[in-house]
Structures are given as structure tokens and as C-alpha cells.
Amino acid sequence: MSEKEKEEKVGEELPVSEKLKVIKSVTLYKTKKWWSAAALIDSFGRKQVALYVWLNKNGKWKRNQKFVVHSKKEWNDVQRTVEKLISEIE
């Protein structure tokens, strides 16, 4: 998905639990079968960033994976670790 297409998908309504409030979101990838997005969410009064992957089953989006980052420190740890691994595939 190009940067322009991603900009157009900012704020697209995500199929998340009604208990969560989506503050901001960006679709990363979307086909007829798969959809991935990053979202800033309010979960019971706490802000978190969540990465989602949904699978379209019989016309309904069902969550397949979810990864939540609860703090900047946690993100820094994840980012540092992933960057070490990414450097091995470039």
C-alpha cells in the first residue's frame, strides 16, 4: 500500500471491541481477505497502541492477531529488538 493510500485510510473505522475507543488509526494493508492496522486506543481509561490483523471470514472481519504496546519504554524495547532482527534480512 502506497503512502498516499495509507493517508486515505487514516481513520477508517476498525472492527474492534465496542469496549475500546479508537482515537486514531492507520490501515497498513488491506485486501478482500486480510486487513492490518495500527491504532491508538483508549482501553478503560488507558491509552495504548495496538497492531491488529483481521481475517475476512464469510464477509465478516474477525481478529486474527493483536499486539499491544502499553508504554514508550515497552515500545523502545520492542523497536530495538526488531531492528536487530531486521538488519539480518536487509
Secondary structure, DSSP 8 states (H G I E B T S, - for coil): --HHHHHHTTT------TTEEEEEEEEEEE-SSEEEEEEEEEETTEEEEEEEEEEEETTEEEEEEEEEE-SHHHHHHHHHHHHHHHTTT-
